Amino acid sequence: MTRAAALALLLAGCASLAHAHDSWFVRGDGGSLALVTGTRYPRADLVLPPESVEARACEGNACWAELHEFDVSLDPQIVDVYFREAQPPQSVRERWKALRAQGIDWHERYRKFMRVQLAPGAAPGPAGLDLEIVPRGDTSPATGSKARFALFAQGRPVNDQPVELVSERNPLGLWSRTDANGEVEWTLPFSGEWLVRTIVIEPDGDTAWRSRFATLVFDAR
């Protein structure tokens, strides 16, 4: 498959996923890692082709990846669902309302950044990506303990950003918001694999949008 064909396949798959279509790492047998996309973790609807990956690396007990930038247009009704998944600020909602009043549709270019913690121990710091979620403290927290994370954009903390924690065992997520240091924390109610996710949506010119997706997969014992 050519790179162009693979990217076209990815775009077609994302368009069929209806809204936020997060991407994340999935761990397989023998230590293998795959990148997948789905409408709601942990359900994966599409395995991403290698040609969709802009960069990928591992350091110590963590791996991360970023995808090529893609463009998408959404039906206005889907944007409402998208907002429920992204929790954008009021300024974004008001701007979109004004654009809709002018008959302008949703056009967006987006990028995705994924990370996975593979084993307990001190996690590597931020890799300098445009958006990334990095564990703080114990990278293998226990049930009933606090799990803390930081959100960075090119190494700088991102404050006042909604972030959601989702378990493989329960589709209902727990929302919180980053503090002045870009950090957020939750007390984990049970063990298993978890996903931390966020979407930053910003204006892109006069009528379009730019978004960045970030996810982190980790285990709790």
C-alpha positions in Angstrom: 0.0 0.0 0.0 1.3 3.4 -0.9 1.5 6.2 1.7 -1.2 8.2 -0.1 -3.5 5.1 -0.1 -2.8 4.4 3.6 -3.6 8.0 4.6 -6.8 7.9 2.5 -7.8 4.7 4.3 -7.1 6.4 7.7 -9.2 9.4 6.8 -12.1 7.2 5.7 -11.9 5.3 8.9 -11.8 8.4 11.0 -14.8 9.9 9.2 -16.9 6.8 10.0 -16.1 7.0 13.7 -18.6 9.8 14.3 -16.8 12.1 16.8 -13.7 12.4 18.8 -11.9 9.2 17.6 -9.1 9.0 20.1 -6.0 7.0 19.2 -3.9 5.1 21.7 -1.3 2.3 22.2 -2.4 -1.3 22.5 -0.1 -3.8 24.0 0.0 -7.3 22.4 1.8 -10.6 22.9 5.5 -10.6 23.2 5.7 -7.0 24.0 4.3 -5.8 20.7 2.7 -2.4 20.4 0.1 -1.3 18.0 -1.6 2.1 17.4 -5.4 2.1 17.1 -8.3 4.5 16.8 -11.7 4.2 18.3 -14.8 6.2 19.3 -14.4 5.3 23.0 -11.6 3.5 24.8 -11.0 0.6 25.1 -12.9 -0.3 21.9 -10.6 -0.1 18.8 -12.3 0.4 15.5 -9.2 0.9 13.3 -5.5 -0.3 13.4 -3.5 2.6 12.2 -1.2 1.9 9.1 2.5 2.6 9.7 2.3 5.3 6.9 0.1 7.4 9.2 2.9 7.8 11.8 5.0 11.0 11.7 7.4 9.9 14.5 7.7 7.1 17.1 10.2 6.4 19.9 10.8 4.6 23.1 12.8 5.6 26.2 13.1 3.5 29.3 9.7 2.3 30.3 7.7 4.6 28.0 6.9 4.9 24.2 5.3 7.7 22.3 4.1 8.5 18.8 2.6 11.3 16.8 0.6 11.0 13.6 0.6 13.1 10.5 -1.7 16.0 10.4 -5.1 15.4 8.8 -8.0 17.5 7.6 -11.7 16.7 8.4 -15.1 18.3 7.9 -17.9 17.5 10.3 -21.7 17.6 10.2 -22.9 20.3 12.6 -24.8 17.6 14.6 -21.6 15.7 15.1 -19.9 18.8 16.4 -22.3 18.8 19.3 -21.2 15.3 20.2 -17.6 16.2 19.6 -17.9 19.0 22.2 -19.2 16.6 24.8 -16.1 14.5 24.2 -13.7 17.4 24.2 -15.2 19.8 26.7 -13.8 22.9 24.9 -13.8 26.4 26.6 -16.8 28.7 26.2 -14.8 30.9 23.7 -14.7 28.0 21.3 -18.4 27.3 21.7 -19.4 30.9 21.1 -17.2 31.2 18.1 -18.7 28.0 16.6 -22.2 29.3 17.3 -21.4 32.6 15.4 -19.9 30.7 12.5 -23.0 28.4 12.3 -25.2 31.5 12.2 -23.3 32.5 9.1 -23.8 29.1 7.5 -20.2 28.0 7.9 -19.5 24.3 8.5 -16.9 22.8 10.7 -13.5 22.4 9.0 -10.6 21.2 11.2 -7.0 20.1 10.9 -5.9 17.8 13.7 -2.8 16.0 15.0 -2.6 13.1 17.5 0.0 12.3 20.2 0.0 9.0 22.1 2.1 7.6 25.0 2.1 4.4 26.9 3.8 3.4 30.2 5.2 -0.1 29.9 6.5 -0.8 33.4 6.7 0.7 36.9 9.5 3.2 37.7 10.3 6.8 37.1 8.8 8.0 33.8 10.8 9.9 31.3 10.0 13.6 31.1 8.2 15.3 28.2 9.5 14.6 24.8 8.9 18.1 23.4 5.8 17.1 21.4 3.1 19.7 20.5 0.9 18.0 23.1 1.6 15.1 25.5 0.5 13.7 28.8 3.3 12.6 31.2 3.0 10.6 34.5 4.1 12.2 37.7 5.4 10.2 40.7 4.6 6.5 40.8 4.0 5.2 37.3 2.3 2.0 38.6 -0.2 3.4 41.1 -2.4 1.1 43.3 -6.1 1.0 43.7 -7.2 3.7 46.1 -4.1 5.8 45.6 -3.7 9.0 43.7 -2.5 9.0 40.1 -1.0 12.3 39.0 -0.2 13.5 35.4 1.0 16.6 33.7 0.0 18.0 30.3 2.7 19.7 28.2 2.8 21.5 24.8 6.4 21.6 23.5 7.7 21.1 27.0 5.6 23.9 28.6 2.8 23.0 31.0 -0.8 23.6 29.8 -3.1 24.9 32.5 -6.9 25.0 32.8 -7.4 22.2 30.3 -10.1 19.5 30.7 -8.6 16.0 30.9 -10.5 12.8 31.2 -9.6 9.4 32.9 -11.2 6.3 31.4 -10.9 2.7 32.5 -11.0 -0.4 30.4 -13.5 -1.7 32.9 -16.0 1.1 32.8 -17.0 3.5 29.9 -17.8 6.3 32.3 -14.9 8.7 32.5 -13.7 11.0 35.3 -13.1 14.6 34.3 -10.7 17.0 35.9 -8.8 20.2 34.9 -5.1 20.9 34.9 -3.8 23.3 37.5 -1.3 26.2 37.1 1.5 23.6 36.7 -0.4 21.7 34.0 -1.0 18.8 36.5 -4.1 16.8 37.2 -4.8 13.9 39.6 -7.4 11.2 40.4 -7.8 8.6 43.1 -8.1 5.3 41.2 -11.2 3.3 42.2 -10.0 0.0 40.9 -7.1 -1.8 39.1 -6.6 -2.5 35.4 -5.6 -0.5 32.4 -6.5 3.2 32.2 -6.4 5.9 29.5 -5.8 9.6 30.2 -7.1 11.8 27.3 -7.5 15.4 26.2 -8.4 17.4 23.1 -7.3 21.0 22.7 -9.4 22.9 20.1 -8.3 26.3 18.9 -9.3 28.7 16.0 -7.3 28.3 12.8 -7.7 31.4 10.7 -11.1 33.1 10.4 -13.4 30.1 9.8 -11.5 26.9 10.5 -10.2 25.0 13.5 -7.0 23.3 14.7 -7.1 20.5 17.3 -4.5 18.4 19.1 -5.4 15.0 20.7 -3.3 13.4 23.4 -3.6 10.1 25.2 -1.7 8.1 27.8 -2.2 4.4 28.6 -1.0 3.0 32.0 -1.7 0.2 34.4 -2.9 0.3 38.0 -2.3 -2.8 40.2 
